[in-house]
Every structure is written in structure tokens, then in C-alpha cells.
Amino acid sequence: MFVIRLVALAVLFYVGWRLIRGIMGGSGKQTEVKGKTAEDSPVQDVLVEDPVCHTLVPKHQAIRLRRDGKTYYFCSDECCDKFSESARGEE
């Protein structure tokens, strides 16, 4: 009789645990955000490296300099100026 009560208690505990987990959203599956999974969502921003100080900067915040058909990204005006000056010195 004790074994049957123990099995019944274990089954009740498991069902209760699954219900609580389902309500709390911890089902272990990927959660959907506005109909899309986390893998489907586009990257919000890309980090680019400053060629002078090698700091990573979000692309939308970076200072851009286009030279010879290539775009360079900088963390500050100072780094952009240093890059421009070094390029002038090479010419």
C-alpha cells in the first residue's frame, strides 16, 4: 500500500510541476516574440572595430569616413583625425 501512495504522490508532483512550469513559461522551448523565435530575429546592431584604437563600436553610433571606396568606422572624432593624418603622411 505504501508503494502505491508513493507512486501516486510522484505522479501528482510531476503533473503539478509541469503545470507550474507551463504557466511560468519555462517549457524549455524557444520563446516566441511577436510570432518569431529568437533565432529568426534580425541582429539589432553590429560592432565594428576602430582601426586606430581597436575599440569595438556599434555601427550606428560610429563616425564614418569613406576613402577610396572603403568605409572606415571610428569611435571618436580624435581617432578619425589621427587616421586622416596618418593617411596624409603616407601620400
Contacts in CASP RR format, 6 or more apart in sequence:
PFRMAT RR
TARGET T0000
AUTHOR 0000-0000-0000
METHOD contacts of the structure
MODEL  1
MFVIRLVALAVLFYVGWRLIRGIMGGSGKQTEVKGKTAEDSPVQDVLVED
PVCHTLVPKHQAIRLRRDGKTYYFCSDECCDKFSESARGEE
21 27 0 8 1.000
25 31 0 8 1.000
30 37 0 8 1.000
30 38 0 8 1.000
30 39 0 8 1.000
31 37 0 8 1.000
31 38 0 8 1.000
33 41 0 8 1.000
45 58 0 8 1.000
45 59 0 8 1.000
45 60 0 8 1.000
46 58 0 8 1.000
46 59 0 8 1.000
47 56 0 8 1.000
47 57 0 8 1.000
47 58 0 8 1.000
47 59 0 8 1.000
48 56 0 8 1.000
48 57 0 8 1.000
48 58 0 8 1.000
48 59 0 8 1.000
48 62 0 8 1.000
48 73 0 8 1.000
49 55 0 8 1.000
49 56 0 8 1.000
49 57 0 8 1.000
49 73 0 8 1.000
50 56 0 8 1.000
50 57 0 8 1.000
50 62 0 8 1.000
50 73 0 8 1.000
50 74 0 8 1.000
50 75 0 8 1.000
50 79 0 8 1.000
51 72 0 8 1.000
51 74 0 8 1.000
51 83 0 8 1.000
52 74 0 8 1.000
52 79 0 8 1.000
52 82 0 8 1.000
52 83 0 8 1.000
53 75 0 8 1.000
53 79 0 8 1.000
55 75 0 8 1.000
55 79 0 8 1.000
57 73 0 8 1.000
57 74 0 8 1.000
57 75 0 8 1.000
59 73 0 8 1.000
62 73 0 8 1.000
62 74 0 8 1.000
62 75 0 8 1.000
63 73 0 8 1.000
63 74 0 8 1.000
63 75 0 8 1.000
63 76 0 8 1.000
63 77 0 8 1.000
63 79 0 8 1.000
63 80 0 8 1.000
64 71 0 8 1.000
64 72 0 8 1.000
64 73 0 8 1.000
64 74 0 8 1.000
65 71 0 8 1.000
65 72 0 8 1.000
65 73 0 8 1.000
65 74 0 8 1.000
65 80 0 8 1.000
65 83 0 8 1.000
65 84 0 8 1.000
66 72 0 8 1.000
67 87 0 8 1.000
72 80 0 8 1.000
72 83 0 8 1.000
74 80 0 8 1.000
74 83 0 8 1.000
END
